[in-house]
Amino acid sequence: MTDKILRRTQVEERVGLSRSTLYAMIAEGTFPKPIRIGKRAVGWTETSLTAWLKSKQVDAA
């Protein structure tokens, strides 16, 4: 089974954060780094986002 790659706009919708917030969190090390899928294209694996969202749910509990 292959892991689905989500583009930035899909990630923004899924996690509810803006582009600038995502990249600020990546720089801080608090959000998964994207993977390069082309010369000017990046994406995130669905698995890494699911894990990040689950970790946020644990933090909130």
Biopython code that builds the backbone (N, CA, C, O; Angstrom):
import numpy as np
from Bio.PDB.StructureBuilder import StructureBuilder

atoms = [
    (1, "MET", "N", (0.840, -1.185, 0.000)),
    (1, "MET", "CA", (0.000, 0.000, 0.000)),
    (1, "MET", "C", (0.882, 1.243, 0.000)),
    (1, "MET", "O", (1.855, 1.317, 0.750)),
    (2, "THR", "N", (0.546, 2.211, -0.832)),
    (2, "THR", "CA", (1.323, 3.436, -0.894)),
    (2, "THR", "C", (0.661, 4.518, -0.051)),
    (2, "THR", "O", (-0.559, 4.551, 0.112)),
    (3, "ASP", "N", (1.488, 5.387, 0.471)),
    (3, "ASP", "CA", (1.021, 6.491, 1.294)),
    (3, "ASP", "C", (0.632, 7.653, 0.388)),
    (3, "ASP", "O", (1.412, 8.051, -0.477)),
    (4, "LYS", "N", (-0.545, 8.190, 0.574)),
    (4, "LYS", "CA", (-1.029, 9.289, -0.257)),
    (4, "LYS", "C", (-0.257, 10.568, 0.064)),
    (4, "LYS", "O", (0.007, 10.872, 1.227)),
    (5, "ILE", "N", (0.098, 11.310, -0.980)),
    (5, "ILE", "CA", (0.793, 12.589, -0.818)),
    (5, "ILE", "C", (-0.243, 13.706, -0.907)),
    (5, "ILE", "O", (-1.022, 13.772, -1.858)),
    (6, "LEU", "N", (-0.239, 14.574, 0.087)),
    (6, "LEU", "CA", (-1.158, 15.704, 0.111)),
    (6, "LEU", "C", (-0.398, 16.983, -0.207)),
    (6, "LEU", "O", (0.684, 17.215, 0.333)),
    (7, "ARG", "N", (-0.956, 17.809, -1.077)),
    (7, "ARG", "CA", (-0.355, 19.090, -1.425)),
    (7, "ARG", "C", (-0.685, 20.124, -0.356)),
    (7, "ARG", "O", (-1.539, 19.893, 0.500)),
    (8, "ARG", "N", (-0.005, 21.263, -0.411)),
    (8, "ARG", "CA", (-0.125, 22.277, 0.632)),
    (8, "ARG", "C", (-1.569, 22.724, 0.871)),
    (8, "ARG", "O", (-1.998, 22.834, 2.020)),
    (9, "THR", "N", (-2.310, 22.979, -0.187)),
    (9, "THR", "CA", (-3.694, 23.439, 0.007)),
    (9, "THR", "C", (-4.542, 22.388, 0.719)),
    (9, "THR", "O", (-5.403, 22.722, 1.533)),
    (10, "GLN", "N", (-4.292, 21.120, 0.407)),
    (10, "GLN", "CA", (-5.009, 20.035, 1.086)),
    (10, "GLN", "C", (-4.614, 19.979, 2.558)),
    (10, "GLN", "O", (-5.454, 19.751, 3.428)),
    (11, "VAL", "N", (-3.324, 20.189, 2.826)),
    (11, "VAL", "CA", (-2.832, 20.170, 4.202)),
    (11, "VAL", "C", (-3.447, 21.325, 4.987)),
    (11, "VAL", "O", (-3.887, 21.140, 6.122)),
    (12, "GLU", "N", (-3.481, 22.508, 4.391)),
    (12, "GLU", "CA", (-4.075, 23.672, 5.054)),
    (12, "GLU", "C", (-5.525, 23.388, 5.442)),
    (12, "GLU", "O", (-5.940, 23.691, 6.560)),
    (13, "GLU", "N", (-6.292, 22.809, 4.525)),
    (13, "GLU", "CA", (-7.687, 22.483, 4.806)),
    (13, "GLU", "C", (-7.805, 21.435, 5.905)),
    (13, "GLU", "O", (-8.671, 21.526, 6.775)),
    (14, "ARG", "N", (-6.938, 20.456, 5.856)),
    (14, "ARG", "CA", (-7.037, 19.339, 6.810)),
    (14, "ARG", "C", (-6.667, 19.757, 8.230)),
    (14, "ARG", "O", (-7.322, 19.343, 9.186)),
    (15, "VAL", "N", (-5.619, 20.578, 8.376)),
    (15, "VAL", "CA", (-5.170, 20.945, 9.721)),
    (15, "VAL", "C", (-5.694, 22.306, 10.170)),
    (15, "VAL", "O", (-5.594, 22.641, 11.350)),
    (16, "GLY", "N", (-6.246, 23.088, 9.257)),
    (16, "GLY", "CA", (-6.827, 24.367, 9.629)),
    (16, "GLY", "C", (-5.820, 25.467, 9.903)),
    (16, "GLY", "O", (-6.098, 26.388, 10.671)),
    (17, "LEU", "N", (-4.651, 25.380, 9.281)),
    (17, "LEU", "CA", (-3.607, 26.388, 9.470)),
    (17, "LEU", "C", (-3.276, 27.048, 8.134)),
    (17, "LEU", "O", (-3.454, 26.443, 7.076)),
    (18, "SER", "N", (-2.800, 28.276, 8.185)),
    (18, "SER", "CA", (-2.424, 28.987, 6.967)),
    (18, "SER", "C", (-1.032, 28.562, 6.508)),
    (18, "SER", "O", (-0.292, 27.908, 7.243)),
    (19, "ARG", "N", (-0.691, 28.948, 5.278)),
    (19, "ARG", "CA", (0.619, 28.626, 4.708)),
    (19, "ARG", "C", (1.741, 29.189, 5.563)),
    (19, "ARG", "O", (2.711, 28.490, 5.855)),
    (20, "SER", "N", (1.618, 30.443, 5.965)),
    (20, "SER", "CA", (2.688, 31.064, 6.744)),
    (20, "SER", "C", (2.851, 30.388, 8.106)),
    (20, "SER", "O", (3.971, 30.227, 8.592)),
    (21, "THR", "N", (1.744, 29.996, 8.715)),
    (21, "THR", "CA", (1.817, 29.293, 9.994)),
    (21, "THR", "C", (2.469, 27.924, 9.825)),
    (21, "THR", "O", (3.293, 27.524, 10.647)),
    (22, "LEU", "N", (2.103, 27.201, 8.758)),
    (22, "LEU", "CA", (2.718, 25.893, 8.510)),
    (22, "LEU", "C", (4.225, 26.009, 8.402)),
    (22, "LEU", "O", (4.960, 25.265, 9.051)),
    (23, "TYR", "N", (4.692, 26.956, 7.571)),
    (23, "TYR", "CA", (6.128, 27.084, 7.360)),
    (23, "TYR", "C", (6.859, 27.606, 8.596)),
    (23, "TYR", "O", (8.019, 27.257, 8.815)),
    (24, "ALA", "N", (6.204, 28.429, 9.399)),
    (24, "ALA", "CA", (6.805, 28.872, 10.666)),
    (24, "ALA", "C", (6.955, 27.680, 11.612)),
    (24, "ALA", "O", (7.976, 27.539, 12.286)),
    (25, "MET", "N", (5.932, 26.826, 11.658)),
    (25, "MET", "CA", (5.996, 25.647, 12.522)),
    (25, "MET", "C", (7.038, 24.644, 12.022)),
    (25, "MET", "O", (7.699, 23.986, 12.826)),
    (26, "ILE", "N", (7.187, 24.524, 10.709)),
    (26, "ILE", "CA", (8.228, 23.646, 10.157)),
    (26, "ILE", "C", (9.597, 24.155, 10.591)),
    (26, "ILE", "O", (10.455, 23.367, 10.987)),
    (27, "ALA", "N", (9.805, 25.463, 10.518)),
    (27, "ALA", "CA", (11.087, 26.068, 10.918)),
    (27, "ALA", "C", (11.359, 25.839, 12.401)),
    (27, "ALA", "O", (12.511, 25.664, 12.799)),
    (28, "GLU", "N", (10.304, 25.840, 13.223)),
    (28, "GLU", "CA", (10.445, 25.593, 14.662)),
    (28, "GLU", "C", (10.619, 24.114, 14.986)),
    (28, "GLU", "O", (11.022, 23.759, 16.093)),
    (29, "GLY", "N", (10.315, 23.256, 14.018)),
    (29, "GLY", "CA", (10.395, 21.819, 14.243)),
    (29, "GLY", "C", (9.153, 21.243, 14.888)),
    (29, "GLY", "O", (9.199, 20.143, 15.438)),
    (30, "THR", "N", (8.026, 21.973, 14.830)),
    (30, "THR", "CA", (6.797, 21.506, 15.460)),
    (30, "THR", "C", (5.763, 20.998, 14.463)),
    (30, "THR", "O", (4.639, 20.675, 14.849)),
    (31, "PHE", "N", (6.127, 20.924, 13.188)),
    (31, "PHE", "CA", (5.246, 20.395, 12.146)),
    (31, "PHE", "C", (6.102, 19.559, 11.211)),
    (31, "PHE", "O", (7.258, 19.908, 10.967)),
    (32, "PRO", "N", (5.565, 18.458, 10.678)),
    (32, "PRO", "CA", (6.361, 17.587, 9.786)),
    (32, "PRO", "C", (6.904, 18.344, 8.573)),
    (32, "PRO", "O", (6.216, 19.181, 7.989)),
    (33, "LYS", "N", (8.133, 18.039, 8.212)),
    (33, "LYS", "CA", (8.732, 18.645, 7.021)),
    (33, "LYS", "C", (8.110, 18.027, 5.771)),
    (33, "LYS", "O", (7.793, 16.837, 5.747)),
    (34, "PRO", "N", (7.939, 18.843, 4.742)),
    (34, "PRO", "CA", (7.391, 18.304, 3.500)),
    (34, "PRO", "C", (8.438, 17.491, 2.744)),
    (34, "PRO", "O", (9.637, 17.606, 3.000)),
    (35, "ILE", "N", (7.972, 16.678, 1.822)),
    (35, "ILE", "CA", (8.882, 15.952, 0.948)),
    (35, "ILE", "C", (8.814, 16.585, -0.437)),
    (35, "ILE", "O", (7.758, 17.050, -0.867)),
    (36, "ARG", "N", (9.932, 16.597, -1.118)),
    (36, "ARG", "CA", (9.982, 17.190, -2.450)),
    (36, "ARG", "C", (9.419, 16.183, -3.447)),
    (36, "ARG", "O", (9.845, 15.029, -3.489)),
    (37, "ILE", "N", (8.454, 16.636, -4.249)),
    (37, "ILE", "CA", (7.848, 15.766, -5.251)),
    (37, "ILE", "C", (8.086, 16.278, -6.664)),
    (37, "ILE", "O", (7.610, 15.686, -7.632)),
    (38, "GLY", "N", (8.810, 17.361, -6.778)),
    (38, "GLY", "CA", (9.146, 17.953, -8.070)),
    (38, "GLY", "C", (10.120, 19.094, -7.854)),
    (38, "GLY", "O", (10.515, 19.367, -6.720)),
    (39, "LYS", "N", (10.511, 19.764, -8.925)),
    (39, "LYS", "CA", (11.457, 20.871, -8.785)),
    (39, "LYS", "C", (10.912, 21.983, -7.898)),
    (39, "LYS", "O", (11.637, 22.557, -7.086)),
    (40, "ARG", "N", (9.625, 22.280, -8.063)),
    (40, "ARG", "CA", (9.023, 23.361, -7.287)),
    (40, "ARG", "C", (7.777, 22.901, -6.539)),
    (40, "ARG", "O", (6.916, 23.714, -6.202)),
    (41, "ALA", "N", (7.684, 21.620, -6.285)),
    (41, "ALA", "CA", (6.494, 21.076, -5.637)),
    (41, "ALA", "C", (6.873, 20.251, -4.411)),
    (41, "ALA", "O", (7.826, 19.472, -4.433)),
    (42, "VAL", "N", (6.113, 20.442, -3.357)),
    (42, "VAL", "CA", (6.301, 19.640, -2.144)),
    (42, "VAL", "C", (4.954, 19.085, -1.706)),
    (42, "VAL", "O", (3.900, 19.554, -2.138)),
    (43, "GLY", "N", (5.008, 18.098, -0.859)),
    (43, "GLY", "CA", (3.798, 17.510, -0.305)),
    (43, "GLY", "C", (4.112, 16.844, 1.016)),
    (43, "GLY", "O", (5.274, 16.708, 1.400)),
    (44, "TRP", "N", (3.080, 16.435, 1.697)),
    (44, "TRP", "CA", (3.218, 15.751, 2.971)),
    (44, "TRP", "C", (2.539, 14.398, 2.856)),
    (44, "TRP", "O", (1.519, 14.269, 2.178)),
    (45, "THR", "N", (3.092, 13.397, 3.508)),
    (45, "THR", "CA", (2.438, 12.096, 3.491)),
    (45, "THR", "C", (1.237, 12.137, 4.429)),
    (45, "THR", "O", (1.260, 12.786, 5.474)),
    (46, "GLU", "N", (0.205, 11.436, 4.032)),
    (46, "GLU", "CA", (-0.994, 11.379, 4.856)),
    (46, "GLU", "C", (-0.673, 10.775, 6.225)),
    (46, "GLU", "O", (-1.257, 11.173, 7.233)),
    (47, "THR", "N", (0.244, 9.825, 6.258)),
    (47, "THR", "CA", (0.635, 9.189, 7.513)),
    (47, "THR", "C", (1.266, 10.194, 8.475)),
    (47, "THR", "O", (0.945, 10.201, 9.663)),
    (48, "SER", "N", (2.171, 11.050, 7.962)),
    (48, "SER", "CA", (2.833, 12.022, 8.839)),
    (48, "SER", "C", (1.834, 13.036, 9.390)),
    (48, "SER", "O", (1.945, 13.449, 10.544)),
    (49, "LEU", "N", (0.862, 13.439, 8.578)),
    (49, "LEU", "CA", (-0.148, 14.389, 9.058)),
    (49, "LEU", "C", (-1.081, 13.750, 10.076)),
    (49, "LEU", "O", (-1.448, 14.379, 11.068)),
    (50, "THR", "N", (-1.462, 12.504, 9.833)),
    (50, "THR", "CA", (-2.329, 11.799, 10.773)),
    (50, "THR", "C", (-1.630, 11.652, 12.123)),
    (50, "THR", "O", (-2.244, 11.855, 13.170)),
    (51, "ALA", "N", (-0.352, 11.303, 12.095)),
    (51, "ALA", "CA", (0.413, 11.159, 13.333)),
    (51, "ALA", "C", (0.518, 12.497, 14.062)),
    (51, "ALA", "O", (0.386, 12.550, 15.285)),
    (52, "TRP", "N", (0.755, 13.582, 13.315)),
    (52, "TRP", "CA", (0.863, 14.907, 13.923)),
    (52, "TRP", "C", (-0.465, 15.305, 14.563)),
    (52, "TRP", "O", (-0.491, 15.806, 15.688)),
    (53, "LEU", "N", (-1.573, 15.081, 13.840)),
    (53, "LEU", "CA", (-2.892, 15.413, 14.396)),
    (53, "LEU", "C", (-3.199, 14.615, 15.654)),
    (53, "LEU", "O", (-3.752, 15.153, 16.613)),
    (54, "LYS", "N", (-2.844, 13.342, 15.655)),
    (54, "LYS", "CA", (-3.062, 12.509, 16.849)),
    (54, "LYS", "C", (-2.236, 13.007, 18.006)),
    (54, "LYS", "O", (-2.707, 12.997, 19.143)),
    (55, "SER", "N", (-1.005, 13.448, 17.751)),
    (55, "SER", "CA", (-0.153, 13.961, 18.832)),
    (55, "SER", "C", (-0.740, 15.245, 19.414)),
    (55, "SER", "O", (-0.593, 15.503, 20.609)),
    (56, "LYS", "N", (-1.399, 16.047, 18.591)),
    (56, "LYS", "CA", (-2.035, 17.278, 19.068)),
    (56, "LYS", "C", (-3.241, 16.953, 19.928)),
    (56, "LYS", "O", (-3.526, 17.679, 20.881)),
    (57, "GLN", "N", (-3.960, 15.879, 19.618)),
    (57, "GLN", "CA", (-5.102, 15.472, 20.415)),
    (57, "GLN", "C", (-4.647, 15.012, 21.791)),
    (57, "GLN", "O", (-5.319, 15.278, 22.787)),
    (58, "VAL", "N", (-3.514, 14.325, 21.855)),
    (58, "VAL", "CA", (-2.965, 13.863, 23.135)),
    (58, "VAL", "C", (-2.510, 15.055, 23.955)),
    (58, "VAL", "O", (-2.727, 15.088, 25.166)),
    (59, "ASP", "N", (-1.877, 16.046, 23.311)),
    (59, "ASP", "CA", (-1.421, 17.247, 24.005)),
    (59, "ASP", "C", (-2.582, 18.013, 24.606)),
    (59, "ASP", "O", (-2.455, 18.582, 25.691)),
    (60, "ALA", "N", (-3.708, 18.035, 23.919)),
    (60, "ALA", "CA", (-4.879, 18.795, 24.376)),
    (60, "ALA", "C", (-5.611, 18.088, 25.529)),
    (60, "ALA", "O", (-6.344, 18.721, 26.289)),
    (61, "ALA", "N", (-5.405, 16.789, 25.646)),
    (61, "ALA", "CA", (-6.118, 16.019, 26.677)),
    (61, "ALA", "C", (-5.556, 16.219, 28.048)),
    (61, "ALA", "O", (-6.054, 15.636, 29.010)),
]
sb = StructureBuilder()
sb.init_structure("model")
sb.init_model(0)
sb.init_chain("A")
sb.init_seg("    ")
for serial, (resi, resn, name, xyz) in enumerate(atoms, 1):
    if name == "N":
        sb.init_residue(resn, " ", resi, " ")
    sb.init_atom(name, np.array(xyz, "f"), 0.0, 1.0, " ", f" {name:<3s}", serial, name[0])
structure = sb.get_structure()
